[in-house]
Amino acid sequence: MNQEQIPGQNVDPFDLFESLFEGAGTGMVLFDLQGNITRVNHVFVSTLGYEAAELQHMNYLDLTLPEIREQAEELFRKMADGSIPHHQTRQKTIRKDGKTLEMELTFSVAPDRKGKPAYILGMAENITDMVRSEKITQVLFNISAAVNSSKDLKELIAVIQEELGRIIDTSNFFVALYDRESDSLSLPYFADDQDHFEVFPAGKTASAYVINKGRPVLLKEEDMERLEEEGLIELVGTRSKIWMGVPLKVKNEIIGLIGLQHYRDENAYNSDDLNMMEFISGQIGLAIDRKRIEDELKMERVFFMQIFENSPEAIVIGNRTGNIINVNKGFTHLFGYSKEEVIGKNINDLITPAELKNETLELRNIIDRNEMFFLNTVRNRKDGTPLNVSLLGSPFEVNGQELTCVIYRDISDQKKIEEKLMQAKEKAEESDRLKTAFLANMSHEIRTPMNAIIGFTELLSVPDLPDEDKNDYIAVIRSSGNILLKLIDDIIDLAKIEADQIKIEISTFRLNQILKEVYAFYNEEILNLDKKDIELIFEPGESDEFFITSDPFRLKQILNNLVGNAIKFTEKGYIRMGYRRSGPGKIKFFVEDTGIGIPEDKHKLIFNRFLQADNTKTRKYGGTGLGLTISKKLVNLLGGEIGLDSCPDKGSTFYFTISTNLGNATGITYSAEPAGLDKIDLNNRRLLVVEDNPANFQLIREILRNSGADVLWAEDAASALELLQEQDHQVDMVLMDVQMPGINGYEATRIIRDRYPDIPVVAQTAYAMAGEREIAMEAGCVDYVSKPIKPSQLMAVIHKCINGSR
């Protein structure tokens, strides 16, 4: 260009170029054809941070990133040979301080006068902020889209990490959510090269520091060390070269923070990054909060559906008119319908019995008042069978739609339990009433013989009492004492039976012998009771050599109870007792009387404890009502059953069976008790009585007063052992009380047997129960006598022991 080519202007073209080059508002640079910088303007200098002189010694390739230098070199070759006269591009350029700028570059080839390429003119515009804004806009758009497309919060945060990675380094990135109540941070997302956390106390962590400040924080290593020294933060995890935390705010409330860190490059982040993160953190916070709420709602829906479907209760969701919207598996299982059969149908038409339609109207009124209801009622299954159920209903509203939830629970078992409890309550009340009646009767039965014993004992002290009266009084006292003893035995037996402590002692014996003993005892009892109009008959079913194996003592106890009852309730006629074989290994016994009989409705009751056919206070016949109860328990223990046939005013027949081994046994293990002795000669004999009760010792001494025996007394086992040592083997026999303070009778017996094996020891015990004899024998006793002690039996035992020991 020359001056003549610019009409009306007197301008030097060179001056014009200079003016345009230096005054341009964009960066200008001249390159030779090899890409060497020959000239730059002040905008280009300030953009790249170099001095103009520095740039004039550099090549274009020095300003490009290594990965694009090969492309740049190719571009300049083609522009130099004229194949590309003009080129425009965007690329990253390196500043002097090492930062990377986004530049928009335009290259044009300037020809010489011959039209050949002479140099290359470049225009460079810094578009870093524009590109960053574009990226931020795109990142925010992608994050917003991810709120809807991501399946959960963790996936959303992964997208946030990836999108932010387009702008800054997010290789070590986490999101922490803050809980003020627990002052803790939970980390739904944590991507880090060094550490891994899921939750930790906020405390004085750098994250808590950001939350408390309420603004973004950029900390280099020295900054963190300074804050630690000042006590403002405490290190959690691996120390990094640089750490950045940006609070996440929703409606001016901090819900957590985004954290980024770099372990090697302390310049990985700068203030621009901090400002950018602060700018976009609001939208990120909204996205995270929305997704968190969605996840919570989703979890609630899943949780509700899990509870709804898997609840053992039958649940129905319907509208206010009763039309079914949904039912769970519990409903289909309980009522027998499939879900498809009931959806859209009216619940009351399906399961409410016709007779309870008014009930549903009442429930509808309660629902219309938005009130809950609960009741026990009846509903029908699909097959029409009725079902006891409880109903718990609650109206609620969802998105303006008024709905009702009703829970049905099968209470059939509960109803049965309630009925059983009611029956048990009635039985308990009846039992309590019977116990009260029993105790009143027991008091009467105890006080009656006690009254005779005490009363006639007082009369015996009257001076000059005739011998005839004295004998009568003694007979009454003896009879009343026997009645009282029988009563006590019955009570103890019942207690042992109910505690399952009674023992069956099996032995082989002549069956007729047992019945003959019962017959002989009650034949005499009939005479003593002055019941001369009664005949007692014994009908043996077998010969006297017929043996069985059972418990002879318990068998005799059962027969005594039945025969004694028959005598008590019979005024005239007969009482027949006997037995017959009743199949293999079975014996059937019977006791038949012509007494008052028992009404049919009382046949089963009389075997129950505390019950009698007549429980009134005006009853004619005495007794505790325990005899038949004990007999039934004992019969069961002997492997049999007991029953009766009876008719009022005609009499009764009680019968029972026992299991036994039958045959002519050779070994006999039972024999009748030896007959008592009225007198015994114990001259020159010395007896030691070990008894802690003075009255009991006095009784024994009086029994033996005329026997000639020398009777010694020891109040306890220790005194007895001292006496034995003093007597130097001059004691003929020891009568040992079983229950004493300190060393009991059995322990003392073992010591005596060990030291003085030739001295026989006889136990005297108030535990007159089956098995007591065996316990005494095991301790070393040669025999035992039970309290109350009968003089004749005591003398018989002493006679047997002393004769056998000398």
TAMOJO-V845742 format. One record per residue. D_CENTER is the distance of its C-alpha to the mean C-alpha in Angstrom with 2 decimals. Layout:
BEGIN
D_CENTER
D_CENTER
END
This chain:
BEGIN
103.77
106.89
108.19
110.31
107.22
105.89
108.34
108.90
107.00
108.49
105.33
104.97
102.34
101.11
100.64
98.77
96.35
95.86
95.08
92.60
90.93
90.43
89.71
87.13
83.76
82.02
82.14
85.31
86.10
88.98
88.50
91.19
90.87
88.90
86.23
87.53
87.19
90.63
89.93
87.03
86.97
85.20
82.23
81.48
81.78
79.41
76.86
76.66
77.15
80.06
83.62
86.24
88.01
84.79
84.28
87.91
87.19
84.12
83.62
81.48
79.25
78.39
76.61
74.53
71.22
71.57
69.92
72.62
75.71
76.88
76.84
78.68
81.33
81.91
82.27
84.98
86.92
87.09
88.12
90.75
92.33
92.28
89.89
87.41
89.34
86.39
82.60
79.71
76.12
72.95
71.82
70.23
72.71
72.21
73.22
74.74
71.50
69.61
67.90
68.01
69.68
69.62
73.34
75.26
78.45
81.70
84.34
87.97
90.88
94.06
97.21
100.51
103.91
103.98
100.60
98.83
95.43
96.27
93.00
89.57
88.53
84.83
83.05
79.49
77.18
73.90
71.23
68.23
66.91
67.55
65.78
62.86
62.70
62.84
60.00
57.92
58.59
57.63
54.48
53.34
54.16
52.18
49.16
49.31
49.53
46.55
44.32
44.66
44.89
42.12
38.72
36.75
37.30
37.51
40.21
42.09
42.21
43.44
46.27
46.99
47.32
49.63
51.75
52.15
53.16
56.31
57.38
55.93
54.15
50.40
49.57
47.24
45.51
42.25
40.83
38.50
36.75
36.39
33.52
35.03
31.88
30.53
34.11
33.13
34.74
33.08
35.28
34.88
38.01
39.42
42.39
43.93
45.94
44.45
40.99
37.73
35.31
32.54
31.77
33.16
33.84
37.09
38.40
42.05
42.08
45.11
43.02
42.15
45.88
46.77
44.30
45.59
49.20
48.60
51.21
51.70
52.24
54.15
53.87
55.77
54.82
57.10
55.67
52.14
53.36
55.14
52.09
49.99
52.68
52.68
48.90
48.38
46.31
44.30
44.41
41.31
41.90
45.32
48.46
50.58
54.30
53.76
50.81
50.80
48.16
48.58
46.39
45.07
45.71
44.74
46.45
47.39
43.83
43.03
40.00
40.52
43.29
44.97
45.76
48.43
49.75
52.20
52.15
55.88
58.05
58.25
60.33
57.85
57.43
59.90
60.28
61.12
57.79
56.09
57.96
57.25
53.49
53.60
55.48
53.06
49.78
49.67
49.62
47.18
44.86
45.10
44.43
41.33
39.99
40.69
39.01
35.96
35.72
36.28
33.52
31.11
32.23
31.97
28.43
27.65
29.39
27.59
24.21
25.18
26.46
23.36
21.23
24.03
24.54
21.04
19.45
18.37
20.42
24.20
25.94
29.69
31.79
35.24
38.22
39.09
41.07
38.20
39.37
36.53
36.31
33.12
30.28
27.18
26.14
23.85
27.06
29.13
26.61
26.22
29.92
31.60
33.75
34.20
34.14
37.89
38.53
37.09
37.91
40.74
40.49
39.82
36.38
37.87
40.50
37.92
35.25
36.43
38.22
41.84
41.47
38.87
41.05
41.73
38.02
38.05
41.07
39.24
36.33
38.96
40.45
37.13
36.68
40.29
39.50
36.70
34.14
30.63
30.16
27.54
28.35
27.46
30.19
31.34
32.13
33.82
32.79
35.47
36.62
37.10
34.39
32.88
29.21
27.36
25.80
24.76
26.63
25.76
28.76
29.83
33.27
33.74
36.60
37.07
40.49
42.14
40.73
39.08
36.02
33.28
29.66
28.36
24.86
24.86
21.87
22.39
21.89
23.70
20.83
20.23
23.97
23.95
21.23
23.31
26.37
24.88
23.74
27.28
28.77
26.66
27.78
31.32
31.09
29.71
32.54
34.98
33.69
34.08
37.55
38.42
37.25
39.42
42.29
41.68
41.74
44.87
46.41
45.36
46.98
50.08
50.12
49.80
52.25
54.86
55.66
55.08
57.61
60.11
59.48
59.86
62.67
64.80
64.19
65.76
68.64
69.35
70.37
73.15
76.52
78.90
76.33
78.03
76.78
76.12
73.81
72.17
71.42
70.03
67.74
66.52
65.84
63.75
61.81
61.22
60.12
57.77
56.27
55.62
53.92
51.69
50.89
49.96
47.63
45.87
45.63
44.00
41.35
40.57
40.50
38.06
35.71
35.89
35.35
32.23
30.83
31.72
34.06
37.34
39.13
41.54
44.60
46.38
50.14
53.25
55.67
58.48
56.95
60.09
60.10
56.79
58.07
61.45
59.84
57.94
61.17
63.28
60.94
60.65
64.35
65.10
62.39
64.05
67.28
65.67
64.13
67.54
66.31
69.54
69.04
66.17
66.81
64.14
64.47
62.95
63.03
62.10
61.11
62.30
64.76
64.24
63.57
60.48
57.42
53.70
50.65
48.01
47.23
50.57
49.30
46.49
48.89
51.42
48.84
48.05
51.78
52.50
49.96
51.38
55.02
54.53
52.98
55.85
58.44
56.78
56.83
60.19
63.52
65.94
66.20
64.40
61.21
61.00
58.59
58.37
56.57
56.97
55.59
52.97
52.41
51.58
49.95
49.74
51.71
51.84
52.91
54.21
55.33
57.52
59.01
61.22
59.32
57.92
55.34
51.91
51.17
49.26
46.37
45.77
45.83
42.06
41.30
43.52
41.31
38.35
37.99
39.67
41.59
45.30
47.58
48.97
46.58
49.01
50.80
54.08
53.36
56.27
54.62
52.60
49.69
45.96
44.80
42.88
45.38
44.40
40.66
41.27
43.66
41.21
38.51
41.20
42.59
39.19
38.88
42.36
41.30
42.93
42.79
44.64
46.25
49.28
52.12
53.55
55.75
56.59
60.01
60.50
58.21
55.11
54.35
51.20
50.48
47.90
47.56
46.47
46.06
48.60
50.73
54.31
57.66
60.34
58.45
60.57
58.21
57.74
54.89
55.30
58.31
59.00
58.80
62.20
64.45
64.68
67.79
69.71
71.61
71.26
73.65
71.93
75.01
74.68
70.93
68.42
64.87
62.07
59.59
56.34
54.89
53.31
54.28
58.02
58.37
57.10
59.57
62.32
61.63
61.94
65.08
66.63
65.86
67.67
70.46
73.18
72.03
73.80
70.67
70.12
66.60
64.79
61.68
58.82
56.08
53.49
53.04
54.48
57.64
57.96
57.98
60.63
62.79
62.62
63.79
66.61
67.75
68.11
67.08
69.09
66.15
66.26
62.78
59.58
57.72
54.24
51.74
48.22
46.31
47.79
46.70
46.50
47.28
46.49
49.02
47.60
47.45
51.02
52.18
51.04
53.03
56.08
56.02
55.89
58.80
60.83
60.18
63.25
62.10
60.15
57.10
56.12
52.73
52.76
49.36
47.88
45.01
47.07
44.42
44.62
43.96
45.39
48.66
47.01
45.20
48.56
50.37
47.88
48.48
52.24
53.49
56.27
55.41
53.69
54.52
52.07
52.37
54.14
56.89
59.74
63.05
64.33
61.17
61.08
64.73
64.22
61.44
63.58
66.61
64.76
63.26
66.50
68.64
66.30
66.16
69.90
END
